[in-house]
Amino acid sequence: MSRKITIVFFDAGGGHRSAAEALKGVLETQTRPWQVEVLNLQELLDQLDLLKKITGIRIQDGYNLILRKGWTRLTPQLLPVLQGVVAMYHRPTVKMLAKYWKHHPTNLVLSVIPHFNRALAESIRKSTPATAFATLLTDFADYPPHFWIERQQQYLICGTERAEQQAFEHGHDRGHVFLASGMVMKAKFYEKRMVDRVVELKRLGLDPNLPTGIVLFGGHGSSTMLDIVKRLNTGSSELQLILICGKNQKLQNAIKAIPTRYPKFVEGFTQDVDYYMALSSFLIGKPGPGSISEALQFHLPVIVECNGRTLPQERYNAQWVTEKRVGIVLKSFRQVREGVEQMLDEANFAEMKSNAGAYRNRALREIPDFLEQILEQHEAGAKEAGTPVATGSALERALSRPPPSHPIHR
């Protein structure tokens, strides 16, 4: 029996789209009879976007601007404002979503976004109650209230024990909470590209005998990278750096222009982060769930900072790094020289490297099984309650006709 799954994402930060595309890719390679579509919620709700009406800038683009400019110290104050706007537009959001589900019936809606899970769940209950609804947290933990986990009937997929416990604290039972072994990453990070490290480091003009730090601050880089380069230049640690500047040519040029006592390789935007991680010994970067997870997949201990500029939903990530002893958390990257010295202490590095190597993330392979269980469990419950299961002619017609070009992206 063919089943349709709709994955809901938006582009506020890169992790939500990345998770949606990774899951779509792995689901489509399996033998299960599933049709998978992804829905960009921002595009569907553009006409309700208050920020766009006032400034012409979408909410997700405003959020990304804050990240690029490093204005993250404002996020704890801005978050309640955002949640207030979401609450204010809750009813029209539910109405618009309910209309969408009626015209695009599906067996399962999987949300990989925060803030809108109450509206998503309510719209499904009102329009197509036979549809199962699940939320996959793409953060290490929830940041309550009304961020990821709501007190409502739904399924939750968590990537850490902390998130799982938060789900239980919100009243969700074991039958509706699934624990994955980590965050969803792109498939290539599970494949773990094998390289000849000696040959490749030499090709980049680096020394195979030196500890190699990869410095990574997202797709647009960060001016913090300049400060890191300069501060490490005043230290005595024997090391070299691979610096990924993303779509920031100005930053890339500025870092290249700095004379350093240590070797460095400076790269712009690249799809080969996994290749550079395979050459590295440790990571320096922000405590994002994606970068930490990707680094650990290559057994790289991490150096991150946690302070007032850290996104509120990422602060637990730093705590997790400390608890798992897989890296060092600094109050500020102004202490990066001392952090690297601590990291490269022989005993410290051996322990953290071992702990990072013991971490096993199989989330991308686990979640399809979770989704199968959710569908079976929901369909069994729907039949028991006398609710028609979404397998009839309406859904079959939806599966047979080509999807609209907007706002679905294949």
MODA-V5931 format. One record per run of one state. SS is the DSSP state (H for helix, E for strand, - for the rest). FROM is the first residue (numbers start at 1). TO is the last residue. If there is no record, write none. Layout:
ss->SS from->FROM to->TO
ss->SS from->FROM to->TO
//
This chain:
ss->- from->1 to->2
ss->E from->3 to->9
ss->- from->10 to->14
ss->H from->15 to->29
ss->- from->30 to->33
ss->E from->34 to->40
ss->H from->41 to->44
ss->- from->45 to->45
ss->H from->46 to->48
ss->- from->49 to->49
ss->H from->50 to->55
ss->- from->56 to->58
ss->H from->59 to->69
ss->- from->70 to->71
ss->H from->72 to->88
ss->- from->89 to->89
ss->H from->90 to->103
ss->- from->104 to->107
ss->E from->108 to->111
ss->- from->112 to->116
ss->H from->117 to->127
ss->- from->128 to->131
ss->E from->132 to->136
ss->- from->137 to->154
ss->E from->155 to->158
ss->- from->159 to->160
ss->H from->161 to->169
ss->- from->170 to->173
ss->H from->174 to->176
ss->E from->177 to->179
ss->- from->180 to->186
ss->H from->187 to->191
ss->- from->192 to->196
ss->H from->197 to->203
ss->- from->204 to->210
ss->E from->211 to->216
ss->- from->217 to->223
ss->H from->224 to->233
ss->- from->234 to->238
ss->E from->239 to->244
ss->- from->245 to->248
ss->H from->249 to->256
ss->- from->257 to->263
ss->E from->264 to->267
ss->- from->268 to->272
ss->H from->273 to->278
ss->- from->279 to->281
ss->E from->282 to->285
ss->- from->286 to->288
ss->H from->289 to->297
ss->- from->298 to->300
ss->E from->301 to->305
ss->- from->306 to->311
ss->H from->312 to->324
ss->- from->325 to->326
ss->E from->327 to->330
ss->- from->331 to->332
ss->H from->333 to->344
ss->- from->345 to->345
ss->H from->346 to->358
ss->- from->359 to->362
ss->H from->363 to->385
ss->- from->386 to->392
ss->H from->393 to->400
ss->- from->401 to->407
ss->E from->408 to->409
ss->- from->410 to->410
//
